[in-house]
């Protein structure tokens, strides 16, 4: 949240330059921060403008990032599922044109998986989130915090499907990665620990 005003100032300065390529970069950053702060309508406006300017300024990398973030902002943040998945197709097409995958493809598959989970399509969500995890492990390395994020997303689907043992194993691994990479007091580490504790709570009706 503290980064949002700084990013807005940066975006305003970029607009003053009247340089579409640079302004697109600034707006992608702004929209990403607004999304993280839960300001989804503002994030949508910033990222849509970023996509327009990136296309006009021939900034294909920024275009791919803007379209990818719009999947999460529109679908997960605002529950417009079909529209979000259409943005996902556009993002995937841009990545194909760039010949890129890696961390950005992990983000896209994760966003699509989260949207599908929110829509209630657990089998399709599982496909996307498993693909995101496999890609994260191969491109980022097994101890990267991005792998922990992918594990947490997959665990949520597993838990929703009643697969508590698999979900617990995924969350334990995610927590261990975050502890090694970020330390025990990092907010992401504490959040992972809370998620694991929540999953380990007895379900009403379980045997003691």
KAJORA-V890478 format. One record per residue. N is the residue number from 0. RES is the residue in one letter. PHI is phi in whole degrees, 0 to 359 (NA if undefined). OMEGA is omega in whole degrees, 0 to 359 (none if undefined). Layout:
n->N res->RES phi->PHI omega->OMEGA
n->N res->RES phi->PHI omega->OMEGA
This chain:
n->0 res->X phi->NA omega->179
n->1 res->X phi->291 omega->180
n->2 res->X phi->281 omega->186
n->3 res->X phi->298 omega->180
n->4 res->X phi->299 omega->178
n->5 res->X phi->295 omega->179
n->6 res->X phi->294 omega->178
n->7 res->X phi->295 omega->177
n->8 res->X phi->294 omega->178
n->9 res->X phi->298 omega->179
n->10 res->X phi->295 omega->178
n->11 res->X phi->296 omega->178
n->12 res->X phi->295 omega->179
n->13 res->X phi->295 omega->178
n->14 res->X phi->299 omega->180
n->15 res->X phi->295 omega->177
n->16 res->X phi->285 omega->182
n->17 res->X phi->56 omega->180
n->18 res->X phi->239 omega->189
n->19 res->X phi->302 omega->182
n->20 res->X phi->301 omega->181
n->21 res->X phi->289 omega->181
n->22 res->X phi->297 omega->177
n->23 res->X phi->300 omega->179
n->24 res->X phi->300 omega->182
n->25 res->X phi->295 omega->181
n->26 res->X phi->287 omega->174
n->27 res->X phi->297 omega->178
n->28 res->X phi->299 omega->180
n->29 res->X phi->299 omega->181
n->30 res->X phi->298 omega->178
n->31 res->X phi->296 omega->179
n->32 res->X phi->292 omega->177
n->33 res->X phi->298 omega->177
n->34 res->X phi->296 omega->179
n->35 res->X phi->299 omega->179
n->36 res->X phi->277 omega->180
n->37 res->X phi->80 omega->180
n->38 res->X phi->267 omega->192
n->39 res->X phi->293 omega->178
n->40 res->X phi->298 omega->177
n->41 res->X phi->295 omega->179
n->42 res->X phi->298 omega->180
n->43 res->X phi->299 omega->179
n->44 res->X phi->297 omega->181
n->45 res->X phi->297 omega->184
n->46 res->X phi->287 omega->176
n->47 res->X phi->295 omega->176
n->48 res->X phi->299 omega->178
n->49 res->X phi->299 omega->180
n->50 res->X phi->297 omega->179
n->51 res->X phi->298 omega->183
n->52 res->X phi->289 omega->178
n->53 res->X phi->296 omega->179
n->54 res->X phi->292 omega->180
n->55 res->X phi->292 omega->181
n->56 res->X phi->267 omega->178
n->57 res->X phi->56 omega->176
n->58 res->X phi->254 omega->187
n->59 res->X phi->293 omega->179
n->60 res->X phi->295 omega->178
n->61 res->X phi->294 omega->178
n->62 res->X phi->297 omega->179
n->63 res->X phi->297 omega->180
n->64 res->X phi->293 omega->181
n->65 res->X phi->297 omega->180
n->66 res->X phi->296 omega->179
n->67 res->X phi->295 omega->180
n->68 res->X phi->294 omega->179
n->69 res->X phi->295 omega->176
n->70 res->X phi->302 omega->181
n->71 res->X phi->291 omega->185
n->72 res->X phi->297 omega->183
n->73 res->X phi->280 omega->186
n->74 res->X phi->276 omega->181
n->75 res->X phi->280 omega->184
n->76 res->X phi->284 omega->187
n->77 res->X phi->233 omega->171
n->78 res->X phi->62 omega->173
n->79 res->X phi->259 omega->196
n->80 res->X phi->294 omega->184
n->81 res->X phi->298 omega->179
n->82 res->X phi->298 omega->181
n->83 res->X phi->297 omega->181
n->84 res->X phi->291 omega->173
n->85 res->X phi->294 omega->174
n->86 res->X phi->298 omega->177
n->87 res->X phi->297 omega->177
n->88 res->X phi->295 omega->178
n->89 res->X phi->295 omega->179
n->90 res->X phi->297 omega->179
n->91 res->X phi->297 omega->178
n->92 res->X phi->295 omega->179
n->93 res->X phi->295 omega->177
n->94 res->X phi->299 omega->178
n->95 res->X phi->298 omega->179
n->96 res->X phi->297 omega->180
n->97 res->X phi->282 omega->186
n->98 res->X phi->70 omega->184
n->99 res->X phi->243 omega->173
n->100 res->X phi->216 omega->174
n->101 res->X phi->60 omega->187
n->102 res->X phi->299 omega->181
n->103 res->X phi->291 omega->177
n->104 res->X phi->292 omega->174
n->105 res->X phi->301 omega->180
n->106 res->X phi->297 omega->181
n->107 res->X phi->295 omega->180
n->108 res->X phi->295 omega->177
n->109 res->X phi->296 omega->180
n->110 res->X phi->298 omega->179
n->111 res->X phi->297 omega->178
n->112 res->X phi->297 omega->179
n->113 res->X phi->294 omega->178
n->114 res->X phi->294 omega->180
n->115 res->X phi->296 omega->176
n->116 res->X phi->296 omega->180
n->117 res->X phi->297 omega->179
n->118 res->X phi->282 omega->179
n->119 res->X phi->96 omega->180
n->120 res->X phi->266 omega->185
n->121 res->X phi->295 omega->179
n->122 res->X phi->299 omega->179
n->123 res->X phi->292 omega->177
n->124 res->X phi->298 omega->180
n->125 res->X phi->300 omega->180
n->126 res->X phi->302 omega->182
n->127 res->X phi->293 omega->185
n->128 res->X phi->285 omega->173
n->129 res->X phi->294 omega->178
n->130 res->X phi->296 omega->179
n->131 res->X phi->297 omega->180
n->132 res->X phi->296 omega->180
n->133 res->X phi->300 omega->180
n->134 res->X phi->293 omega->179
n->135 res->X phi->298 omega->180
n->136 res->X phi->297 omega->185
n->137 res->X phi->279 omega->184
n->138 res->X phi->258 omega->183
n->139 res->X phi->261 omega->184
n->140 res->X phi->102 omega->188
n->141 res->X phi->293 omega->182
n->142 res->X phi->253 omega->179
n->143 res->X phi->282 omega->177
n->144 res->X phi->303 omega->176
n->145 res->X phi->298 omega->175
n->146 res->X phi->292 omega->177
n->147 res->X phi->298 omega->178
n->148 res->X phi->297 omega->179
n->149 res->X phi->298 omega->178
n->150 res->X phi->296 omega->179
n->151 res->X phi->297 omega->178
n->152 res->X phi->296 omega->179
n->153 res->X phi->295 omega->180
n->154 res->X phi->299 omega->179
n->155 res->X phi->296 omega->178
n->156 res->X phi->291 omega->179
n->157 res->X phi->299 omega->179
n->158 res->X phi->295 omega->179
n->159 res->X phi->296 omega->178
n->160 res->X phi->273 omega->179
n->161 res->X phi->84 omega->182
n->162 res->X phi->265 omega->187
n->163 res->X phi->294 omega->181
n->164 res->X phi->295 omega->179
n->165 res->X phi->295 omega->180
n->166 res->X phi->296 omega->179
n->167 res->X phi->297 omega->179
n->168 res->X phi->298 omega->180
n->169 res->X phi->296 omega->181
n->170 res->X phi->290 omega->176
n->171 res->X phi->297 omega->179
n->172 res->X phi->295 omega->179
n->173 res->X phi->299 omega->179
n->174 res->X phi->297 omega->180
n->175 res->X phi->298 omega->178
n->176 res->X phi->297 omega->182
n->177 res->X phi->294 omega->179
n->178 res->X phi->298 omega->180
n->179 res->X phi->290 omega->188
n->180 res->X phi->275 omega->190
n->181 res->X phi->243 omega->184
n->182 res->X phi->95 omega->187
n->183 res->X phi->292 omega->186
n->184 res->X phi->264 omega->179
n->185 res->X phi->294 omega->181
n->186 res->X phi->305 omega->179
n->187 res->X phi->294 omega->178
n->188 res->X phi->293 omega->179
n->189 res->X phi->296 omega->178
n->190 res->X phi->296 omega->179
n->191 res->X phi->297 omega->178
n->192 res->X phi->296 omega->178
n->193 res->X phi->296 omega->179
n->194 res->X phi->297 omega->179
n->195 res->X phi->294 omega->179
n->196 res->X phi->300 omega->179
n->197 res->X phi->297 omega->180
n->198 res->X phi->290 omega->182
n->199 res->X phi->281 omega->177
n->200 res->X phi->295 omega->180
n->201 res->X phi->300 omega->175
n->202 res->X phi->275 omega->179
n->203 res->X phi->308 omega->181
n->204 res->X phi->101 omega->176
n->205 res->X phi->291 omega->174
n->206 res->X phi->288 omega->180
n->207 res->X phi->292 omega->none
